[in-house]
Amino acid sequence: MARGKKHSPEQVVNLLRQIEVSIANGKTTSLACKEAGITDQTYYRWRKEYGGLQVDQARRLKELEQENAKLKRIVANLSLEKLVLKDIAGGKFLSPERRRCAVNHARQVHGLSERHACLVVQQPRGTQRYRPTQREDEDALTQAIVTLAGQYGRYGYRRITALLRHAGWHVGKDRVERIWRREGLKVPQQQKPRGRLWLNDGSCVRLRPEHVNHVWSYDFVSARTYDGRTVRMLNLIDEHSRESLLVRPERRWSSAKVIEVLADVMVIKGVPQHIRSDNGPEFVARDLRKWLANTGAKTLYIEPGSPWENGYCESFNSKLRDEFLNGEIFYSMKEIRILAERWRIHYNTIRPHSSLSYRPPAPESWQGGTETGYGEVESKVRFPLPHTLDGGYLITKEAALH
């Protein structure tokens, strides 16, 4: 018998039959085994395993043994994969970097191969072996993003991207988002989506602004000084350009004061065709309506209990409260007036507005523009160096790299 030769179940059964016939003819077991080319120990082991079986039964037994071994391996692999997933994390892996770390952990701790670990974590092997390249300006850009995020705590990565572009960085929002999330910066919670603003249950059609000075809107926002006294701020905006025309804090307001501040703004900006407001007592006063009629401006009063009809001004009010009022403590009327006017100028000239392709409503220099690769208009005259609310300047790319 050749050493190491393997026999199929059919060959084993046939050899056992041959040896049994030889023994029945008077030969000894050792002689019969020698003639068959096997040892006595192999004969007794085969007889114990295949004794009494037919050829087809032996073949089926072997197939069952192979299937049983395969099932045992599958169960063992599933148990190992379950243990690996339980050891790595309890949730989904939403980024290739997290999956890459999970694959490395599975290989080091549980001894899985790279192929098996990638299969468990659902990571493509090409992605696992990819090594990201580090750009020269990565550290400087990261520092600029962290600085802006600290300065503008309520801005998301899209507005931070717009500020970086204005400061000279040629960077897309996807790269800024990747750095934003890598640094663990907070993404502001998104508001609930609202319905269309120009309809009120089909009862009226909301007049939409078509050009500058077509529709103005104004509303009051309440705040408090440090001593607990109430301050009411009158906000006036141009709905078409989104420019903030007035942010005026006062302890008390009357129709006469509203007429006074409106006159000051109209001297500079001109008279609007329409002015939209709610039905507050200062806005529906007879003296105010008569004065507006004399100037040629028409009043647009929203339906009672329908603030969404004055959506442009309500949106501005929410930004004023979220980005300014909620982060300040006011000790006097003089302080709140100075800070409110500074924030208004920043809102008009620096703050990127999402509905204007992330440009400010009234930038300090603008002489037409051309389309850029980011889908927005780039000024032919460079924007002035954007400054921050505390009087400093944004970090430009040149300054960061040098």
C-alpha positions, 0 to 999 in steps of 0.5 A: 500500500502506498503511504498516504494514499486516500480511499473513497468510501466505495473503495473502503467498502469493497476492500472490507468485502474482499477481506471478509471473503478471504477470511471466510475461505480460511485465511487469517486476518493478517494475511487477508489484510496484507493481500488487500494492501492495508494494515490490521489497524486500518482494517479494524478502524474501517470495519468499525466505521463502515461495517455492514454498509452498502456502497451507496450507504457509505457514499451518503455517510461520507457526504453527511460527514462533510456537510456536518463539518461544513455546518460546524464551520459556519456556526463557528464563524457566525458565533465569532462574527457575532462576538466581533460585532458585539465587541467592536460597537453597538451601532452602525459604522457610518464612515469608512474611517470607523470601519477601517478601525473596526477591521484593524481591531477584529484582526488584532484581537480576534485573529480574523483575516483581512478578508473575513474582517472586511466581510463582517464589517461590510468594508470594501477591501480597496477602501480598507487598504486606501491611505488618505493623503495629507494636504499641505494646508490641512492643519492651517485649514483645520485651525481656521475652521475651529476658530470660525466655529468658536466665533460663530457658534450657531453657524453650520459648516456651509456658512463656515465654508462661505466665510472661508471662501471670502477669506481666500480659501479655495475649499468645497463644503464636502472637505469642510464637512469632513474636517468639521465632523472629524474635529467633533464640532457641533452641527446646529439642529435643523428646524422642522420643514414648513409649508409654503409661505405665500398661502394661508389655507387657500384664503389669500395669496401672499404678495411675493417681493419682485425687486428692492423696495417692493415689499418691506416687512417689520415686527417686534422682538422682545428681550431683557436687560440684566435688571429684568426690564423689557426691551422691544426691538423693531426689526425692518427688512427688505424682503427681496434683498433680505437686507436688514434696514433697521434694528432699533431697541426701545423700552416702549413703542408708540405709533409716533416712534414707529413713524419717526424711525420709518421716516429715517429709513425712507430718507436713505433707502426710499419709499417702498411700494408695500410694507407688511406687518402683523396686527399689533396696536402700533402697526394698525394705529390710525396715525401710522396708516394715514402717514403711510398712505401719504408717503405712497406705501401700501399696508399689507396686514397678515391674517390674525394668528398667521405669523407664517405670512410674515415669514421673511421677518419671522426668519430674521427674528429667529436668526437675531435671537439665536445668533445675538440675543441668546448669547449676550447679557445687556446692562444698559440701553446704550450697550444693547443699541450699539451691539444690535447695530454692530450685529445688523451691519455684520448681518448685511455685509459679512454673514452668508445667507443661504437663500442668496447662494451664501452671499451677504445681503449687502456686501461692502463691494460688488460690481457684478460677477461670474459663475464659479465652480461652486455654483455661486457668483464670484465678485469681479472686485474682491470682497473686503477682508471679512471681519468678526463680531469682536472686531478681529479678522478672519484667518486668510489662507495666505496668513495661515500658511505663512 
